[in-house]
Structure formats: C-alpha cells, structure tokens
C-alpha cells in the first residue's frame, strides 16, 4: 500500500488494513456474497427509479392536460416543469454514460445492467471518474448536479423541501475524522469495488428522478391551492342497492360530480317522484319495488351553463333487480373446506339482517366470528361433504333458506425451504449461512397455516464416502454446517427425512431438497 522510503499516511494504513480484511474475507469465502449484495442493491435502486419515473410520467400527463385546457393559466408553470424535466433527463443520461464507461473499463463485455464478472474491480471507477482526462468527468458531473439543484430551489418556497433538496443533491464529502482531505469523488470512486460505485451512481440517478417528481408535483399543486379542479361534468346515480326484495323500497340519489351551490340541478324522470335536496344538490328518488326481475328507468338532469345562457342536458338512467329472498353462502377462501382447520365462510340472505340468520352445519363445527362464520370439518371426514343449513327470521317466523354442500379435502403438504429455495445451485457460503429448514404452504395456498420442522437429515459425499448428519429440530447443527463446508463445487447436498408438525398436531413427511454447490 506504500512504497520506497515514504512514510505511510493514515489513509494508506487504513487501506492496508482493508486489504488484510479483504484477504481474510476471501479466505472465508464471504467477499463474493458481499459484492453480490452491492449488485443486488444496485438492481433494487434501479427498480425504485423505474417506479418514480412511471409516477412522473402520469404527473406530466395530467400537467399537459391542464395546460391544454387553460394555456393562459398553466403556461408559465408548464414551462417551468419542462425545464426541470429537460435538466433531469440530461443529468440522468450523463450518469448513465459514465456508468457505461466504468463497466466497459472493468470488462469490455460488461454493461451497467450486467457487470457480474467485474463487480470486484476497484480501479475502473477511479480511472473513469478521477484519473481519466484529469478528472474532467467528475467536475462535469458535479457542475450538472449543482445546476439541477439550483434550478429546483428556484421553483420551491417550502423550507422543508428546500432543505431536502440541498442535502439530497449535495456534492460535499462526508466528513471522516481520519480523512480530512477526502473529496466527494474520492469517496464514491476511489478504492471502491465497481459494484459499490455502480450502486452509488444508481442512487444518484434515483435521487434526481425523485426530486424532479417532488418539485414538479409541488408546482402542479400550486396551480389551484384554494380551489377545486375539474375538467368534466358528469351526472351520477347513487343507489343504495341494485338488488331489492319484493315489497321493500328502492332508493337512489341523482347528482352531478361538480356543481355550483347557487345553481342546483333540475331532474326530470317520467313516471317517478324525485324530491330535490337543494342543500346537498341531489335529487332523491323513492319508489316501492313491485313485481320481479330487472327494473329500468331513465330521465334527464339539466344545469345552467357557466355563462348562464343555456341549459346543459345530461341523460341519466339506472336499473335494479327485484327478486325474492335467496340464500347466499360464499366460502371466503376457496370452494372447498379443509379438514382440521378453520375455514372462514360468509353467509348472507339479501334483504335479511345477519342477526336474523341461523346457521348450522353437518360433519363440522360452525362458530360465528364478527361478520363471518368459521367452519371446522371433522378430521375423519376427508372425502365427504359439509352441508350448511340456513334459516331466516322473517315476519316473526323462521323460514328455511336452503342448504349448500362443500367437499372436505385434506390440507396439502407444505414445502420445505432452505434459504427460500428447494432446489438448484447455491454457493457454499450462502448455504452454510442458513439457520435451518422452514416449512411453508406457498403463495398459492390461501390459508395462513404454521408448520414447524421437527427434524431433518443432511447428506453429502465427502472423501468418496456418503456422510450424513441429523438435526432433531428445525435448526441446522454445527456438524451439518461442517459437512457442507467440506463439499466441493459441483457436488450435491441433500436435505431429506424432513418431518414437520402442523395445525392440530398433524405430522407430515416433506419432500427432500437437493442443492448443487456452485
């Protein structure tokens, strides 16, 4: 880390210590995982950047619509937003250009999205950003950041947002006691693995996009801080329900989405009685439901134009279904019940309050919890059926609403996972770092069931012999980790004899897991 008779500086001593640490980490086969972690962080940051850009596109779309509707009012703000957008695009593009140069400097085939073979390179970033062209690129980048930051600050009066911009787009180095002469560029590119420099550059791109979005949204919100904004007037019909029991009342409210409190609408529906509630600007239609089947109505809503010279007419219509009482039993999770566990079920009869329902079941227990019923089929009835019987209290009499049948199925086996995987290639360091074996039902199973692994075996070939180690819990033993540590690349490590216990004390043998050491 130092040469000749020159004494070592504190920075050189620190670098020497870091080198020794890196050597030790390489011996422990850990550094690759750490570098891969930086690459993973880089990808995660870029995903956040894509999300912010998608939101910004929607914001610019709304801004453009506002400008098209009222150029005189929105024009200046729109130009301000466009200037910010242009500066942000230029800065993000410049950073992307430098990321490409850093990647190809480390590996001719590498790209900013794929630099796996060069993640540990600690020279490329510094060569591009510090020593190359006498540091021109770093100077240019910092100048562009300052220009963008000052442009944003000119558009903002909110003190909290101003402070956030100043901190987030600062080009001052982080103060470190043993590095008094550190610069912004040295902290980001000097003696730092390519993966870390890439992640820092991606974070800078994301910060640019984030502040662009924040400030443009701030400008857009300032257009009409104290007024409601709308660009279309629609007539709306709000019904209490489009499903009405015979003899019950149909209720609907007709209104406009945007209104002037001094100009209530006029509503005309032939054959229907509509009473205006001028305080709320709505018309209330009431009629007794008669007959059965689909009932339709239509009419007109009129309101004065903004200049008061004419009436604007909007067609309105609605429909509702008049039906006799019918039973509805809906399984909340699936169309079957699983034996031995709680199955949430929703039971309702249109037009009948839930407190007036009586629900029972065959081959299962059923208990009401809140707005649902919990059905627990008997374990010995797998392959059979559960019948749900419902009666309703109507007009002071109990009336049967019928019954529904559901099949009883056995809860499927959970999946055994180690490090979130159940097969494939895995690095030895990653595998040894795992704490044990977990059991999960997987994303496709809608019930949140807890399974505990009680024992498992790890086997592998070592020294030409098949060696196995047993754990009598879900945790991996030290002997098992030592066995894995001795397995060569390309060889198999097998987790089998995996046993788990689940709801109600159910015991299951789980499928084995086969890994190949990468």
N, C-alpha and C positions, 0 to 999 in steps of 0.2 A: 504493500500500500504506500510505501515511501521509498525513495532511492538515494544513493550517494551518501554524503555527509549531512544532508539537510535534516534537521530535527523534525519529528512527526508533529503535525498540528493536531489539535483536539479533534478536528473533523476526520483527519486521517486515522487517528486512533479509533474513532467510532466506526469508521468504515472497516478497519481491520477486525474489530470485534464482530461486526455484522457478517463479515466474510467467514469468520470462525463459526458463528452461529449457523450460517447457511450450510457450511460443510457438515456440521453436526446434523442439521435437519435433513440433508441429503442422505446421510448415513442411516437415518431413521425412516427414510422413505416418506417424509412429510411435505417437503417443499413443493412437490408436484401438486399435491392437493391444495396447498395454499395459493399457488399460482392459478390453478384451475378455478379457485374461488374468486380470484380477481376477474377472470374471464367471465364467470357466471354473473358477477356483479355488473360488469360492463353490459351484458345482454339485458339484465333486468333494468338498468338505467335507460337503455335504448327503447325498451318496451314502454317505460313511463313517458319517454319523449314522444313516441308514436301516439300514445293516448292524449297527451296535451295537444299535439298537432291536429288530431281529429276534432277535439273540442274547439280549437281555434278556427278551424275551417267552418264549423257550424256558426261560430260567432261572427266571422266575416260575412257569411251568407246572410245572416239577419241584418248586419250593418248595411250591406249592399241593398237589401230590400227597403230599409228605412231611407236610404239615400235616393233610390228610385222614386219613392213615394213623395219625398219632400226635399229636393236638392238644395233649396234655399236655406232650409233649417239645418240640414245634416252635412252640407257640403264641406265646411271647414273641418269638422270633426272627422269626416271620412278621409280627407286629405292627410290629416294628422295620423290616422290609423294606418293608411297606406305607406306613409314614410317609415313608420315603425316596422311594418311588415317587410319592406324592402331591406332595411338595415339588418333585421333579424335574419332574413334569408341569406344575405351576404356573409354575415358573421358565422352562421351555422355551416355555410358552404366552405368558408375558409378553413374552419376547424376540420371539416371532413377531408379537405385536400391535404392538410398536414397529417391527419391520421393515416391516409393512404401512403404518404411518403414514409412515415415511420414504419408502417407494416412492410413495405417493399424493401426498405433499408435493412430490416431484420431478416427477411426471407423474400426472395424475388416472387414467389408464388402466393405470398400472403396478401390478404385484403383486410380492411377494417372490420369486416364481419367474420373473417376466418383467419386467425393467426396462431392456431394451436401449436404449430411446430416452432414458434418463435416467442412464446409467452415469457420465457425466462431471460431473453436478450436484454441486457442492461445498457447497451451502447447506442442502439438505433435512435431512441427518442432524443438523447442528448446530441447526437450527430446532426439530426434534422433541425432541432429547435435551438441549440446553443452554439455548437462549434461550426456547423454548416453555415456558409455565407456570412460568417462573422456575427451570428446571432440575429440576422435580419428578420427571420420569421417570427421569433419571439417578440421583437419590437413591434412588428406589424400587427401581430395578434393583440398585444396589449393596447395598442393605439385604437384598434377596432372595438375592443371591449369598452374603452373609455368613451369613444364616440357614441356607441349604442347606449351606454349608461346615462350620459348627459342628455341624449335625446329623450329617453324615458323620463328623466327627472323634470324636464321642461314641461311635460304633459301632466304632471301629478302635483297636487297640493296636499294630499293626505300625508301626514307626517310619518305614520307607521309604515305605509307603503314606500315612501321615500327612503326610510332607514333600511328597509328590507332590500331595496334595490342596491343601495350603497354597499351593504355587506355582501350580498349575493354576487355582485359583479366587481368586487374589489380585486385590484392587481397588486396589493401589498402582500409581502410574505408573512407567513405565520411566525410570530416571534418564538424563537427557541433559544434558551439560555446558552447552550454550547455552540450555537451557530449564529453569532451576531451579524455576520456578513452574508447570510443567506438571502437569495433573491426569489421572487415569485417563480421564475422559470427553473431555477435550480431545484426548488422543492417539488416541482412537477415532473422534471425530465432527467435530472442528473442522478446517476447510480440507482435508478429505479427500473424494475422489470417492465418490459413492454406492456404486459397485461395491466399493471397498475397505471401506467401513463395513459393507456387507452381508456381505462375506466374514468380517469380524471378528465380527459378531453370530452368523453361522452357526457359526464356530469355537467361540464361547462355548456355543451350544446343544449342539454335539458334545461339548465338554468335560463339560458337565453330564451328558449321557447316558453318557459313558464312565466318569465317577467313580461314577455311580449303579450301573452294571453291576459295576464293580470291588468296591464296598463290599457290595452285595447278595450277590455271589458269595463274598466274604470271610465274611459272616455265615452263608451256607448251608454253606460248608466247615467252619465251626466247630462245626456240629451234632454231627458224629461224627468228630473228628480222629483218633482212635485205634482206630476200629472199621470193619469193612466194612459197607456199606449195601446192602440188597436188599429187594425187596418181593414177590418171586415165586420159587417154587421150581419148576424145570423139569428133566425128565430129558433127557439128551443122549446121542446115539450118535455117536462119532467114528470114522470109518472111514479106514483108510489109503488105500483106493481103492474106488470102486463099480464098477470095471472090472477084471476078473480074467481072466488067461489060464488056459485049461483045464490042470489039473494043478498050478496054483500055489495059494497059501494065501490065504484071505480073513481079514482081521484087522480087529477093531472094538473100541473101548473104550466102555463104557456108564457114565455118571456123572451126578451131579446138579450143577446150577450153583452152589448154595450148600449147604454141609454143616457138620456138627458132627464134629470129628475123633474124638469119643468115641462117635459113633453112626454107624458105617458102614452103607451101604445093603445091602439084600438083593435079589438079582436072580434071577429065575426065567424061563428061556426054554425051553419044551418042545422036546426033541429036540436041544438044543445044550449044549455044555460051556462053562460060564462059571467062570473062576477069579478069586477076589477078591484084589485088591492093596490090603489094608487101609491100608497106609502112605499111599497116594495116594487112597484112597476110590473106586477104579474097579474095574469088572469087565472082565476080558479074555476075549473070545470068539475061539476059533480053530477053524477047520474047513477041510478040504481042498475046494476048489471042484471040483465034478463036473458033468457034463452041460453044456449050453449054454443061454443065454437068461437071462431075468430070474429071480433067486432072491430070495425074501422070507422074513422071519422076524419074529416078534412075541413079546412077553412082558410081564412086569411088574417094576417097581422099587418097593420099599417102604422106608419110613423112618419112624422113630418121630416122632410129633407133638411140638411143643415142650413140652407138659406131660407127655409120656410115657404118656398114657392109651390111645393107639390107634396103629395103623399107617396111614400115608398111602400110598395106592397110586397109582402113576403108570404109565400104559401106555407101552411102548417098542416101537419097530419099526424095521426097516431093510430095505434092498434093495440088491442088487448085480447087475451084469451079468457073466455068464460067457461069454466069447467066444474064438474062435480068433484068432491073430495077424492083424492087418490093418495096412495101410500108411496113414500119415497124413502128407501133405505140405501144409503151410499157408503161403501167402505172407504174410509179416509185414506188408506194406504194402497190396497190392491183389491182385486176381485176374488180373493180367497182369504181364508183365515189360517194362521199358522198355529199349530198345536203348542200348548205350553207357554205361550207368551201373550201379552196384552195387545189386542188388535183394536185400534180406535175406529169407531163407526159413527156416522151421522145419521140420525133417524128424524124424519120430518114428514108432516102431512100438511100440504098447502092449506092455509086458512085456519089451521088449528094451532093454538099456542103450545109450545113444547111441554109446559107444565100439565097440560091436559092429555098427554100421551102416556100409555102404559106399555112397556116393552119387556118381553121375556124371550128366552132362548132355550133350545134343546141341545143336548150334548155339549153345553158350555155354560159358564157363569157369565153374567152380564151386570155391570155396575155403571151408573151414570156419574160422570165426572165433568162438571162445567156444562158445556153445550154438547158434549159427546157422550157416547156410551163405550165402555171398554168390554170387549168380548174376549174371554179366555177359554178356548176349546180344551176339552179334556185330552190329556196326552195319549191315552189309549184309543182315541177315535180317529187316528190318522187314516185317510182314505174315505172317511164317512162324510156326513154333512151336518151343518148347523142350520137350524131353522129359526128365523127371527119373527116373532109374533108381535103385532102392534094393535092396540085398541085405543080409541079416542073418546074422550068425554065431550059429547055434543048434545046441546039442548037437554041437559040434565040426564043423559042416558049414555051408556057405554056402547060404542059401535066398533065392530071389528073392521080394521083397515086391510086385513090380509096378512100374508106372510111372504118372506123371501128366504131362498136357500143359498148357502155358500159352502164350497168344498173345504175340507180340512186337509192341510198339507203339512208335511214335516219341514221344520226350519232347515234350510240347506247348510252344508258345511261352510265354515269360514275359510278364508285364505290365510296361509302362513306367510309372513313377510319378514325379511331381514333388510334393514336399511331401505324400506319402501319397495323392495324388489323380491320377486320369487323365482327368478332365473336369469341367465345371461352372464355377460362378462362383468367383472368387478375387480378393482385394484385391491391388492392385499392390504394396503394401509386403510382403505375405506372399510373393508370387511372386519379387520381387527378392531376398528374404532367403534363398531356397533355394540350396543349394550345387551342385545338379546333378540329373541324371536317374538313377534307380535302376531295376533290373530285378528282379522277384520272381515266383515261381511262384504266389503267392496262397495263402490259407489252405486251399483245397480240395485242394491238391496235397500228398500225404503225404511226399514226399521233400524233404530239405533240400538243394537244389541252388544253387550260387553262379553267378550271371551277372554279367558286367562289361560295362557300356555303353562302347563304344569311340568313338562319335561320334554327333552329332545336330545338327539344324538348328532354329533359332528364327526364325519369320517372323511379321510383323505389318504392318499398314497404318499408315504414318506420312507425314503431309503429302500424302495422296492417292496414295502410291506403295507398292507391296508391297516391303518391305525384309526381308532375311534375313541371319542371321549363323550361322556354322558353328563347332562345337566338335569338336575331334578327341580328346576324352576324355569321361568322364562328368561333368566339372565344367563349370559354366556360366561362360562367359567374361565379361569386363567389358563387351565390346561387346554381348553378348546382354542383359546387365542394363541397359545404357544404352538399348538398343532398347525393352525392356519399359517402362522408366521413361517413355518418350515416348508410350506408348499411352494413349489416352483411355478413359474409363469407357464400358463397353458394347461395346468393340471386342474382337476376337479376338486371342489369341496362340497360335500353333500350334507344337508341338514335333513334328517328323517326321524322316524319314530316320534313325530311331533304329536303331543297329546294336549288337548285343551278342554276346559270346562266352561260351560255357558249358562244361560238362564235356566233357573230351576234345577241346577246341578247336572245338566246334560253334559255327557262326556263324548268327545269325538276324536278320531284319529285323522290328522290333517295330511294333505298331500306333501311329499318331500320337495325340497328346494335344492336345485343343482346350480352351482356357480362355477365359472371358469375363471381362474386367476389371470388378470390381464397385466 
